[in-house]
Amino acid sequence: MIEKFGYTSELAGEALSVLRSRMKVVTPPKLESQVCRDPDDDNILAAALGGNCDCIITGDKDLLTLKSFAGITIVDPAEAVTLLGLT
């Protein structure tokens, strides 16, 4: 993935460190109806909702099309680097 996005090993390591420090295991709630055009991606949305997440970082075009869900911002990895202040 480092090569795919053109990140240095140091930047990728820093991003991983930030993400690991903020991770927790959650039980996702059942969504009342399908949200994403790819129904499998609703699992990601439910997990983010269950975890009270601020954002979802993804390269998935179906999720990125939404831009947000229930107050949760959906961004690509490049945007996440900026949001996390890693640039």
VEXNUZA-890068 format. One record per atom (N, C-alpha, C): residue number from 1; residue in one letter; atom name; x, y, z. Coordinates in nm, 4 decimals, padded with zeros to 6 digits. Layout:
<recs>
REC    nr   rest   atom          x          y          z
REC   NUM      a     CA          X          Y          Z
...
</recs>
This chain:
<recs>
REC    nr   rest   atom          x          y          z
REC     1      m      N    00.0811   -00.1195    00.0000
REC     1      m     CA    00.0000    00.0000    00.0000
REC     1      m      C    00.0859    00.1265    00.0000
REC     2      i      N    00.2042    00.1206    00.0572
REC     2      i     CA    00.2899    00.2381    00.0597
REC     2      i      C    00.3189    00.2838   -00.0829
REC     3      e      N    00.3512    00.1892   -00.1704
REC     3      e     CA    00.3820    00.2220   -00.3089
REC     3      e      C    00.2590    00.2762   -00.3813
REC     4      k      N    00.1439    00.2184   -00.3531
REC     4      k     CA    00.0211    00.2588   -00.4204
REC     4      k      C   -00.0079    00.4067   -00.3993
REC     5      f      N    00.0156    00.4558   -00.2788
REC     5      f     CA   -00.0163    00.5940   -00.2472
REC     5      f      C    00.1059    00.6853   -00.2479
REC     6      g      N    00.2236    00.6291   -00.2716
REC     6      g     CA    00.3440    00.7103   -00.2821
REC     6      g      C    00.3937    00.7656   -00.1498
REC     7      y      N    00.3626    00.6991   -00.0382
REC     7      y     CA    00.4086    00.7462    00.0927
REC     7      y      C    00.5456    00.6892    00.1246
REC     8      t      N    00.6219    00.7619    00.2025
REC     8      t     CA    00.7487    00.7095    00.2512
REC     8      t      C    00.7201    00.6101    00.3625
REC     9      s      N    00.8155    00.5246    00.3927
REC     9      s     CA    00.7997    00.4288    00.5019
REC     9      s      C    00.7788    00.5013    00.6344
REC    10      e      N    00.8480    00.6130    00.6509
REC    10      e     CA    00.8362    00.6897    00.7749
REC    10      e      C    00.6952    00.7453    00.7919
REC    11      l      N    00.6401    00.8019    00.6852
REC    11      l     CA    00.5054    00.8587    00.6908
REC    11      l      C    00.4025    00.7494    00.7151
REC    12      a      N    00.4183    00.6367    00.6484
REC    12      a     CA    00.3259    00.5249    00.6677
REC    12      a      C    00.3337    00.4741    00.8116
REC    13      g      N    00.4537    00.4644    00.8651
REC    13      g     CA    00.4713    00.4203    01.0038
REC    13      g      C    00.4081    00.5168    01.1024
REC    14      e      N    00.4225    00.6447    01.0762
REC    14      e     CA    00.3628    00.7469    01.1621
REC    14      e      C    00.2101    00.7386    01.1570
REC    15      a      N    00.1559    00.7224    01.0383
REC    15      a     CA    00.0104    00.7101    01.0230
REC    15      a      C   -00.0406    00.5861    01.0959
REC    16      l      N    00.0303    00.4741    01.0822
REC    16      l     CA   -00.0088    00.3514    01.1516
REC    16      l      C   -00.0067    00.3698    01.3021
REC    17      s      N    00.0932    00.4373    01.3514
REC    17      s     CA    00.1039    00.4634    01.4947
REC    17      s      C   -00.0152    00.5445    01.5453
REC    18      v      N   -00.0511    00.6480    01.4705
REC    18      v     CA   -00.1669    00.7305    01.5074
REC    18      v      C   -00.2935    00.6458    01.5066
REC    19      l      N   -00.3117    00.5671    01.4016
REC    19      l     CA   -00.4323    00.4849    01.3905
REC    19      l      C   -00.4400    00.3815    01.5025
REC    20      r      N   -00.3301    00.3133    01.5311
REC    20      r     CA   -00.3299    00.2115    01.6372
REC    20      r      C   -00.3621    00.2719    01.7734
REC    21      s      N   -00.3159    00.3920    01.7972
REC    21      s     CA   -00.3405    00.4553    01.9267
REC    21      s      C   -00.4869    00.4941    01.9447
REC    22      r      N   -00.5611    00.4934    01.8368
REC    22      r     CA   -00.7015    00.5365    01.8411
REC    22      r      C   -00.8003    00.4246    01.8089
REC    23      m      N   -00.7533    00.3008    01.7930
REC    23      m     CA   -00.8406    00.1897    01.7567
REC    23      m      C   -00.9106    00.1305    01.8785
REC    24      k      N   -01.0309    00.0752    01.8540
REC    24      k     CA   -01.0994   -00.0047    01.9547
REC    24      k      C   -01.1938   -00.1010    01.8836
REC    25      v      N   -01.2219   -00.2136    01.9476
REC    25      v     CA   -01.3132   -00.3129    01.8921
REC    25      v      C   -01.4551   -00.2723    01.9311
REC    26      v      N   -01.5462   -00.2758    01.8337
REC    26      v     CA   -01.6843   -00.2345    01.8582
REC    26      v      C   -01.7821   -00.3383    01.8044
REC    27      t      N   -01.9035   -00.3308    01.8542
REC    27      t     CA   -02.0128   -00.4114    01.8006
REC    27      t      C   -02.0973   -00.3183    01.7151
REC    28      p      N   -02.0978   -00.3404    01.5848
REC    28      p     CA   -02.1725   -00.2491    01.4975
REC    28      p      C   -02.3230   -00.2662    01.5131
REC    29      p      N   -02.3966   -00.1562    01.5107
REC    29      p     CA   -02.5422   -00.1668    01.5149
REC    29      p      C   -02.5954   -00.2118    01.3790
REC    30      k      N   -02.7171   -00.2619    01.3780
REC    30      k     CA   -02.7809   -00.2978    01.2511
REC    30      k      C   -02.8371   -00.1700    01.1900
REC    31      l      N   -02.8032   -00.1447    01.0652
REC    31      l     CA   -02.8568   -00.0278    00.9960
REC    31      l      C   -03.0010   -00.0557    00.9560
REC    32      e      N   -03.0839    00.0466    00.9636
REC    32      e     CA   -03.2262    00.0287    00.9336
REC    32      e      C   -03.2523   -00.0021    00.7864
REC    33      s      N   -03.1678    00.0500    00.6988
REC    33      s     CA   -03.1839    00.0251    00.5564
REC    33      s      C   -03.0476    00.0350    00.4886
REC    34      q      N   -03.0408   -00.0109    00.3655
REC    34      q     CA   -02.9166   -00.0043    00.2897
REC    34      q      C   -02.8808    00.1422    00.2661
REC    35      v      N   -02.7538    00.1755    00.2883
REC    35      v     CA   -02.7057    00.3127    00.2730
REC    35      v      C   -02.6183    00.3266    00.1488
REC    36      c      N   -02.5242    00.2362    00.1347
REC    36      c     CA   -02.4249    00.2440    00.0269
REC    36      c      C   -02.4730    00.1650   -00.0949
REC    37      r      N   -02.4299    00.2075   -00.2124
REC    37      r     CA   -02.4696    00.1349   -00.3338
REC    37      r      C   -02.4115   -00.0062   -00.3362
REC    38      d      N   -02.3014   -00.0300   -00.2632
REC    38      d     CA   -02.2480   -00.1646   -00.2433
REC    38      d      C   -02.2907   -00.2077   -00.1029
REC    39      p      N   -02.3860   -00.2992   -00.0910
REC    39      p     CA   -02.4384   -00.3356    00.0407
REC    39      p      C   -02.3331   -00.3897    00.1374
REC    40      d      N   -02.2251   -00.4491    00.0866
REC    40      d     CA   -02.1183   -00.4970    00.1748
REC    40      d      C   -02.0517   -00.3819    00.2499
REC    41      d      N   -02.0504   -00.2637    00.1907
REC    41      d     CA   -01.9877   -00.1484    00.2546
REC    41      d      C   -02.0697   -00.0941    00.3709
REC    42      d      N   -02.1945   -00.1344    00.3814
REC    42      d     CA   -02.2752   -00.0936    00.4957
REC    42      d      C   -02.2160   -00.1457    00.6266
REC    43      n      N   -02.1422   -00.2583    00.6198
REC    43      n     CA   -02.0752   -00.3103    00.7391
REC    43      n      C   -01.9709   -00.2104    00.7913
REC    44      i      N   -01.9014   -00.1461    00.7001
REC    44      i     CA   -01.8018   -00.0449    00.7383
REC    44      i      C   -01.8719    00.0741    00.8028
REC    45      l      N   -01.9819    00.1166    00.7429
REC    45      l     CA   -02.0573    00.2292    00.7973
REC    45      l      C   -02.1112    00.1963    00.9367
REC    46      a      N   -02.1626    00.0756    00.9539
REC    46      a     CA   -02.2160    00.0346    01.0841
REC    46      a      C   -02.1058    00.0288    01.1894
REC    47      a      N   -01.9889   -00.0246    01.1529
REC    47      a     CA   -01.8774   -00.0314    01.2477
REC    47      a      C   -01.8325    00.1090    01.2879
REC    48      a      N   -01.8268    00.1988    01.1916
REC    48      a     CA   -01.7883    00.3375    01.2224
REC    48      a      C   -01.8912    00.4031    01.3129
REC    49      l      N   -02.0165    00.3763    01.2896
REC    49      l     CA   -02.1232    00.4303    01.3728
REC    49      l      C   -02.1131    00.3730    01.5149
REC    50      g      N   -02.0937    00.2434    01.5253
REC    50      g     CA   -02.0801    00.1780    01.6556
REC    50      g      C   -01.9585    00.2247    01.7334
REC    51      g      N   -01.8571    00.2662    01.6620
REC    51      g     CA   -01.7350    00.3134    01.7266
REC    51      g      C   -01.7314    00.4631    01.7492
REC    52      n      N   -01.8429    00.5297    01.7193
REC    52      n     CA   -01.8473    00.6762    01.7334
REC    52      n      C   -01.7307    00.7425    01.6606
REC    53      c      N   -01.7032    00.6956    01.5404
REC    53      c     CA   -01.5898    00.7458    01.4624
REC    53      c      C   -01.6145    00.8871    01.4096
REC    54      d      N   -01.5061    00.9595    01.3942
REC    54      d     CA   -01.5119    01.0916    01.3325
REC    54      d      C   -01.5004    01.0810    01.1817
REC    55      c      N   -01.4230    00.9801    01.1358
REC    55      c     CA   -01.4055    00.9664    00.9913
REC    55      c      C   -01.3771    00.8216    00.9534
REC    56      i      N   -01.4011    00.7935    00.8264
REC    56      i     CA   -01.3658    00.6657    00.7644
REC    56      i      C   -01.2605    00.6989    00.6599
REC    57      i      N   -01.1489    00.6279    00.6653
REC    57      i     CA   -01.0418    00.6467    00.5675
REC    57      i      C   -01.0464    00.5274    00.4730
REC    58      t      N   -01.0678    00.5545    00.3449
REC    58      t     CA   -01.0871    00.4456    00.2498
REC    58      t      C   -01.0492    00.4875    00.1082
REC    59      g      N   -01.0209    00.3904    00.0271
REC    59      g     CA   -01.0029    00.4136   -00.1152
REC    59      g      C   -01.1228    00.3624   -00.1931
REC    60      d      N   -01.2214    00.3107   -00.1220
REC    60      d     CA   -01.3402    00.2526   -00.1838
REC    60      d      C   -01.4280    00.3620   -00.2436
REC    61      k      N   -01.4469    00.3559   -00.3732
REC    61      k     CA   -01.5229    00.4605   -00.4439
REC    61      k      C   -01.6695    00.4663   -00.4019
REC    62      d      N   -01.7269    00.3506   -00.3675
REC    62      d     CA   -01.8666    00.3501   -00.3246
REC    62      d      C   -01.8840    00.4271   -00.1932
REC    63      l      N   -01.7905    00.4100   -00.1021
REC    63      l     CA   -01.7971    00.4841    00.0240
REC    63      l      C   -01.7618    00.6313    00.0039
REC    64      l      N   -01.6586    00.6574   -00.0749
REC    64      l     CA   -01.6159    00.7964   -00.0971
REC    64      l      C   -01.7256    00.8804   -00.1620
REC    65      t      N   -01.8092    00.8170   -00.2427
REC    65      t     CA   -01.9198    00.8879   -00.3069
REC    65      t      C   -02.0141    00.9487   -00.2031
REC    66      l      N   -02.0280    00.8828   -00.0890
REC    66      l     CA   -02.1172    00.9327    00.0159
REC    66      l      C   -02.0662    01.0623    00.0799
REC    67      k      N   -01.9337    01.0768    00.0906
REC    67      k     CA   -01.8667    01.1919    00.1544
REC    67      k      C   -01.8880    01.1984    00.3050
REC    68      s      N   -02.0036    01.1567    00.3536
REC    68      s     CA   -02.0278    01.1488    00.4972
REC    68      s      C   -02.1464    01.0571    00.5225
REC    69      f      N   -02.1544    01.0102    00.6474
REC    69      f     CA   -02.2648    00.9252    00.6891
REC    69      f      C   -02.2881    00.9489    00.8370
REC    70      a      N   -02.4072    00.9911    00.8720
REC    70      a     CA   -02.4454    01.0128    01.0126
REC    70      a      C   -02.3419    01.0976    01.0865
REC    71      g      N   -02.2933    01.2001    01.0199
REC    71      g     CA   -02.1950    01.2893    01.0808
REC    71      g      C   -02.0516    01.2388    01.0760
REC    72      i      N   -02.0284    01.1256    01.0100
REC    72      i     CA   -01.8951    01.0669    00.9965
REC    72      i      C   -01.8405    01.1046    00.8591
REC    73      t      N   -01.7293    01.1759    00.8567
REC    73      t     CA   -01.6665    01.2164    00.7316
REC    73      t      C   -01.6001    01.0958    00.6656
REC    74      i      N   -01.6111    01.0856    00.5338
REC    74      i     CA   -01.5488    00.9758    00.4592
REC    74      i      C   -01.4459    01.0367    00.3647
REC    75      v      N   -01.3178    01.0002    00.3849
REC    75      v     CA   -01.2090    01.0596    00.3074
REC    75      v      C   -01.1154    00.9528    00.2534
REC    76      d      N   -01.0403    00.9901    00.1502
REC    76      d     CA   -00.9380    00.8990    00.0974
REC    76      d      C   -00.8103    00.9154    00.1799
REC    77      p      N   -00.7131    00.8245    00.1648
REC    77      p     CA   -00.5917    00.8307    00.2460
REC    77      p      C   -00.5158    00.9636    00.2353
REC    78      a      N   -00.5108    01.0233    00.1168
REC    78      a     CA   -00.4394    01.1507    00.1014
REC    78      a      C   -00.5057    01.2605    00.1857
REC    79      e      N   -00.6382    01.2643    00.1846
REC    79      e     CA   -00.7098    01.3621    00.2657
REC    79      e      C   -00.6884    01.3353    00.4141
REC    80      a      N   -00.6823    01.2079    00.4528
REC    80      a     CA   -00.6623    01.1701    00.5915
REC    80      a      C   -00.5270    01.2181    00.6430
REC    81      v      N   -00.4244    01.2069    00.5605
REC    81      v     CA   -00.2916    01.2537    00.5994
REC    81      v      C   -00.2973    01.4017    00.6344
REC    82      t      N   -00.3684    01.4779    00.5528
REC    82      t     CA   -00.3842    01.6209    00.5786
REC    82      t      C   -00.4645    01.6454    00.7056
REC    83      l      N   -00.5763    01.5755    00.7208
REC    83      l     CA   -00.6604    01.5921    00.8397
REC    83      l      C   -00.5874    01.5581    00.9688
REC    84      l      N   -00.5021    01.4549    00.9637
REC    84      l     CA   -00.4281    01.4128    01.0808
REC    84      l      C   -00.3022    01.4974    01.1046
REC    85      g      N   -00.2770    01.5911    01.0156
REC    85      g     CA   -00.1609    01.6786    01.0308
REC    85      g      C   -00.0283    01.6068    01.0109
REC    86      l      N   -00.0264    01.5085    00.9224
REC    86      l     CA    00.0958    01.4298    00.8994
REC    86      l      C    00.1779    01.4812    00.7812
REC    87      t      N    00.1383    01.5946    00.7235
REC    87      t     CA    00.2167    01.6474    00.6114
REC    87      t      C    00.2962    01.7670    00.6540
</recs>
